[in-house]
């Protein structure tokens, strides 16, 4: 298993986005907003780190039943931390924004890790009639019976 102290590229991207958001919150809003945003970002960074490591262990076949059972308590602890922060006077919008920063970081990380486009890969011509037989929602050719509106038997 990887060293638990080394950050994954998505976690590093998330850290950069979080730092930028905190600076923007401090500049455009209030110190309370920026502090709440930083607190939410810290909560989600810790939670994501644990979830990512558990996912890696699951796919490597190293996830024990004891470790898999920690998901529930971790989410409960996160809920308690969020409730405690709100009870202590954290700005709710800043907290939610901080908790949500992992989504753009994950999207950006997935975009960066995409495979390269191969211009020599086989492809249909744009005017080929085979495109009309293809169902992009199901990633397969259309069933003529389904196109007539009648359910397939």
N, C-alpha and C positions, 0 to 999 in steps of 0.2 A: 504494500500500500504506500501511497505517496506520503511525503513528509507533511504533517498537519499544519506546519507553520508557513509552507510555501503557498502563495495565493495563486489560484487559477486565473487565466487571462480575463474571464468574465468578472471575477471578483476585483481584479485590478481596474478594469473599466468601470465597474460599479463604484469603486472608491474615488476614482477621478470625477465621475458624474456627481457623486454625493458632495465632494469638496466644492465643485463648481456651483452646485445648487445652494449649498450653505452660504457661500460668498454672495451669490445673487440674492438670496433671502435676506442676508444682513444688509446688503446695499439697497434693495428695493422695499423691504418690509421692516420688521423690527428684530431686535435681538431675541425676543421670545420666539418669534416665528422661526428664525434661523436655528436657534437652539433646539426647538421641537423637531425641525427637519433633520438636524444632525442626530438627535436621539432616535427618531424613526429609522434613519439610515443605518445606525448602529444595530438596532434590533433586527432589521431585515438582513444585514450583512452576516450577523452571527447565525441567524436561522438558515440563510442560504448556504453558508459554509457547511453547516451540519447536514443539510439535505443533500448537497452535492457529494459530500464524502460518503454518505450512506448509499446514494445511488451508484457511485463508483464501486463500493463494496458489494452491492447487490449484483451488478453486472459481472463482477470478477468472481462471484460465487463465494465471497468471504463474509457475507452478512449473516451474523448469528441471530438466533431468535431473540436473544436478550437485547441486542443492539437495535433490531427492527422494532422492538416494543418501546423504544425511546421516543418514537415520533409523537405519540399522544402526549406524554408529559412535556415534551419540548414545545408543542403547540399550546398546551395549557399554560406553560410558563410564559410564552410570548403574549398570550391573552392577558395574563395577570400583569405583565410588565406594561402593556399598552394601557390597561385600565388604571394602573398606578400612576403612569405618566399623565394621563388625563385628569386624574384626581388631584395630582400635584400642581395642576395649572398649565400643562403643556397646551400649545396652540393646536387644535384638532386638525386643521388643514395642513399645517406644517408637518405634523406627525404622520398623517396619511401620505403626503407627498414623499416623505423620507422612506416610508415603508414600501412605496411603489417604485422606487428608482431601480430596482433589480430588473424590472420588465424592459425598459429601454437598453439597459446594459446587456441583458441576455439577447435581445434582438440584434444589437450591434455586434456582439460576439459571434452570433450565428451567421450574420452577414459577412463578417471578416473570415470565418472558417469555411465559407462555401467553396465547393470545388470549382476549379477553373473551367471556363467555357472552352470547349474544343470546337473550333470552326470546321474541322474535318469530320465531325460526328455525322452519322447518317440522319437525314431529316427529310420529311416530305416537302415538296414544293408548296408554296403558299396557295396556289390555285388547284391543287390536287383534290379530287372529289372524295378521297379517303377521309379528309377532315370532317366531312358531313356525317360519316359513319361513326365518328369517335365521340364518346361521352366523357368530357373532361372531369365531371363530378365523380364518376366511378372509375376513371382511368382504364377504360376498356371500350370495345366497340359497342355501339348501341344495339339493343335487342329490338328487332322490328315489331314484335308484339307489344313491347312497352311503349313504343312511339305512337301506336294507334290508340292509346288510352285504355286498352284492355289489359288486365293483370295477366302475367304469365302463369301458366298452369303448373 
